[in-house]
Amino acid sequence: MSDPQGKLVPVFPARGQAPPELDTGRAHSARVYDYWLGGKDNFAVDRDAADQAIAANPGIVADVRANRAFLARAVRHLAADCGIGQFLDIGTGLPTASNTHQVAQSAAAAARVVYVDNDPIVLAHARALLASTPEGATAYLEADLRDTAAILEAAAETLDFARPAALMLLIILHLIPDSDDPYRIVADLVRALAPGSYLVLAHPASDIRAAAMAEMTRRVNRRLAGPPAIMRDRAAVTRFFDGLELLEPGVVQPQQWRPEADAPGPAQVTAWCGVARKP
């Protein structure tokens, strides 16, 4: 594969895995999220699930956009203020505005980014997603979050894990049930990072607009392909940062994490987020 400038760009298949089949009969979380963000890369089944979620929780569209704004602020801070030039973004979803590499490379042109997702539609849009600055690098890895060994091995083709990097896990861990031990998955990934690395994480909340979130989750789970989504409360989300140094203001709603004075967010967002440094 080559980017629009003709530069070869690596696309890594997950070791030992066949490409997933495209299922347009059931909703997919990445395509539902794309619809909420105003994207066009979704099917009728995704729009139905997304509309059912909006009916149960009308604030969800503002919520996902506030989460996207949090991603941009966190990446900009790490690239511009903390000297982080490497990003591993797992569960990236479909290309939209303010993708991780665009934000990072606007602050540090040589930044290197690896995106990870397991949706074939995301892979089909990799050509647009992978357009890097000439100085930097951007790669796409098709893999499941549970396969941490394959992710780390393939990402090492682009990232140097002997140097600090940022691990991005935004609105993805709710798709990992407790039976798959999401805390172990995060710990395994963080363990592979060098000291001075960062974890950037956001997770849908079960304890903000609790009744609306519960009904929204029920409706979406009935239509969603794959494992059911699981919302978690602030204490459960904070646990993902165990052993790390949380940056101020700690684990908060996305619109509360270092907001820009001239761009106020909604009063409430149904997610918890945080940024933490590996000592």
C-alpha positions in Angstrom: 0.0 0.0 0.0 1.2 3.5 -0.7 0.0 6.9 0.7 -1.1 9.8 -1.5 2.5 10.9 -1.9 3.6 7.4 -3.2 5.5 6.5 -0.1 5.2 2.8 0.9 3.2 2.4 4.2 3.3 -0.8 6.2 0.0 -2.6 6.8 0.5 -5.5 9.3 -1.9 -8.5 9.4 -2.3 -10.0 12.9 -0.1 -13.0 13.2 -2.1 -16.2 12.6 -5.4 -14.5 12.0 -7.5 -14.5 8.8 -9.0 -11.1 7.8 -12.4 -10.7 9.4 -15.5 -10.9 7.2 -17.5 -7.8 6.6 -20.9 -8.2 8.4 -23.4 -5.6 7.3 -26.3 -7.5 9.0 -25.3 -6.4 12.5 -24.1 -3.0 13.8 -20.4 -2.4 14.4 -19.2 -0.1 17.2 -16.8 1.7 14.9 -19.5 2.5 12.3 -22.0 3.5 15.0 -19.4 5.9 16.4 -18.7 7.2 12.9 -22.4 8.0 12.5 -22.5 9.9 15.8 -19.5 11.9 14.6 -21.3 12.9 11.4 -19.4 10.4 9.2 -20.7 8.6 6.1 -19.0 5.2 6.5 -21.9 3.3 8.0 -24.8 1.1 7.0 -28.5 1.2 7.8 -28.0 -1.3 10.6 -25.4 1.0 12.2 -27.6 4.0 11.8 -30.5 2.1 13.4 -28.4 1.2 16.4 -27.1 4.7 16.7 -30.5 6.3 16.5 -31.8 3.9 19.1 -29.0 5.0 21.4 -29.8 8.6 20.8 -33.4 8.0 21.6 -32.4 6.5 25.0 -29.6 8.9 25.7 -30.0 12.1 23.6 -26.7 13.5 24.9 -24.6 10.8 23.3 -23.7 12.8 20.1 -22.3 15.6 22.2 -20.5 13.1 24.4 -18.6 11.4 21.6 -17.6 14.7 20.1 -16.3 15.8 23.6 -14.3 12.6 23.8 -12.8 13.4 20.4 -11.8 16.8 21.6 -10.2 15.2 24.6 -8.1 13.0 22.3 -6.8 16.1 20.5 -6.0 18.0 23.7 -4.2 15.0 25.2 -2.2 14.2 22.1 -1.2 17.8 21.6 -0.1 18.1 25.2 2.0 14.9 25.0 3.6 15.9 21.7 4.1 19.6 22.3 4.8 19.7 26.0 6.0 16.2 27.1 8.3 15.4 24.1 6.4 12.3 23.1 7.0 11.4 19.5 5.5 7.9 19.4 1.8 6.9 19.7 0.1 3.5 19.7 -3.6 4.1 19.1 -5.7 1.0 19.7 -9.3 1.0 18.6 -8.8 4.0 16.4 -12.1 3.6 14.5 -12.8 5.2 11.1 -10.9 8.2 9.9 -12.4 11.5 11.0 -11.2 15.0 12.0 -8.2 15.4 14.4 -6.9 11.9 14.0 -4.0 11.1 16.4 -1.3 11.4 13.8 -2.6 14.7 12.5 -2.6 16.3 15.9 0.8 14.8 16.9 2.5 15.7 13.7 1.2 19.2 13.8 3.1 19.6 17.0 6.1 17.4 16.1 6.4 16.6 12.4 8.6 13.5 13.0 6.0 11.8 15.2 5.4 8.1 14.5 1.9 6.6 15.0 0.6 3.1 14.7 -3.1 2.6 14.5 -4.8 -0.7 15.6 -8.3 -1.8 14.7 -10.0 -5.1 13.8 -12.8 -3.7 11.5 -12.4 -4.4 7.7 -14.1 -1.0 6.9 -11.4 0.8 8.9 -8.8 -1.2 7.0 -10.4 -0.1 3.7 -10.0 3.5 4.7 -6.4 3.0 5.9 -5.1 4.8 2.8 -6.7 8.1 4.0 -5.8 7.4 7.6 -2.1 6.7 6.9 -1.2 9.9 5.2 1.9 11.0 7.2 4.2 14.0 7.1 7.3 13.3 5.2 9.3 13.5 8.4 7.1 11.1 10.4 5.6 7.7 9.9 2.1 6.3 10.2 1.2 2.6 10.0 -1.9 0.5 10.4 -2.2 -2.8 12.2 -5.2 -5.1 11.8 -5.5 -6.9 15.2 -7.7 -7.5 18.2 -6.9 -5.7 21.4 -6.8 -9.0 23.2 -3.8 -10.1 21.1 -1.3 -7.9 22.9 1.7 -9.9 21.8 0.9 -9.6 18.1 0.2 -5.9 18.5 3.5 -5.2 20.2 5.5 -7.3 17.8 4.1 -5.7 14.7 4.0 -2.1 16.1 7.8 -2.5 16.9 8.3 -2.3 13.1 7.4 1.4 13.4 7.8 2.3 17.1 10.9 2.0 19.3 9.6 0.7 22.6 13.0 1.4 24.2 11.9 5.1 24.1 8.8 6.7 25.7 5.6 6.3 23.8 1.9 7.1 24.4 -0.6 4.2 24.5 -4.1 5.4 23.4 -7.1 3.4 24.5 -10.1 5.6 23.9 -13.6 4.2 24.0 -12.5 0.6 23.3 -12.2 -1.1 26.7 -16.0 -1.3 27.2 -15.9 -3.9 24.4 -13.7 -6.2 26.6 -15.8 -8.2 29.1 -14.5 -8.9 32.6 -14.1 -12.5 31.6 -11.3 -11.4 29.2 -9.6 -9.4 32.0 -9.3 -5.9 30.5 -7.0 -4.9 33.4 -4.5 -7.6 32.5 -4.6 -6.5 28.8 -3.8 -2.9 29.7 -1.1 -3.9 32.2 0.5 -6.1 29.5 0.6 -3.2 27.1 1.9 -0.7 29.6 4.6 -3.2 30.8 6.1 -3.1 27.3 6.5 0.7 27.3 9.6 2.5 28.4 9.6 4.6 31.6 8.4 8.0 30.8 5.6 6.7 28.6 2.0 7.6 28.9 -1.4 6.0 29.0 -4.3 8.0 27.5 -7.7 6.3 28.3 -11.4 7.0 28.0 -14.2 4.7 28.9 -18.0 5.0 28.8 -19.5 5.6 32.3 -22.1 3.6 34.1 -22.5 6.2 36.9 -23.2 9.3 34.9 -26.8 9.6 33.6 -27.0 6.1 34.8 -30.6 5.2 33.8 -30.1 6.7 30.3 -26.8 4.9 29.8 -28.2 1.6 31.0 -31.1 1.8 28.5 -28.8 3.0 25.7 -26.5 0.1 26.4 -29.3 -2.4 26.4 -30.6 -1.2 23.0 -27.2 -1.1 21.3 -26.2 -4.5 22.6 -29.2 -6.1 21.0 -28.0 -4.8 17.6 -24.2 -4.9 18.0 -21.9 -7.5 16.5 -19.4 -9.1 18.8 -19.4 -9.0 22.6 -21.8 -6.7 24.5 -20.6 -3.3 25.6 -20.0 -2.9 29.3 -20.1 0.4 31.0 -17.9 0.9 34.1 -18.0 3.4 37.0 -15.3 5.9 37.9 -13.6 3.6 40.4 -13.4 0.8 37.8 -11.9 3.1 35.2 -9.4 4.6 37.7 -8.1 1.0 38.3 -6.7 0.9 34.8 -4.2 3.5 35.9 -2.8 1.5 38.8 0.9 1.9 39.2 1.0 5.0 37.0 1.2 8.7 37.9 -2.0 10.5 36.9 -1.7 13.9 35.4 -3.9 16.6 36.8 -6.9 16.8 37.0 -7.0 13.0 37.4 -9.9 10.8 36.2 -12.6 13.2 35.1 -15.2 13.6 32.4 -13.6 14.3 29.0 -14.8 17.9 28.8 -13.1 18.5 32.2 -9.6 17.4 31.2 -7.7 20.6 30.6 -10.4 22.3 28.6 -9.7 25.2 26.3 -11.2 28.4 27.6 -12.7 29.4 24.3 -14.3 26.0 23.6 -16.6 25.0 26.5 -17.9 21.4 26.3 -21.3 20.0 27.5 -22.1 20.2 31.2 -21.9 16.4 31.5 -20.3 13.7 29.3 -21.1 10.0 30.0 -17.4 8.9 30.1 -14.4 8.9 32.4 -10.9 9.7 31.1 -7.4 10.3 32.2 -3.7 10.6 31.2 -1.0 9.0 33.3 2.8 8.7 33.1 4.7 5.4 33.6 7.4 6.1 36.2 
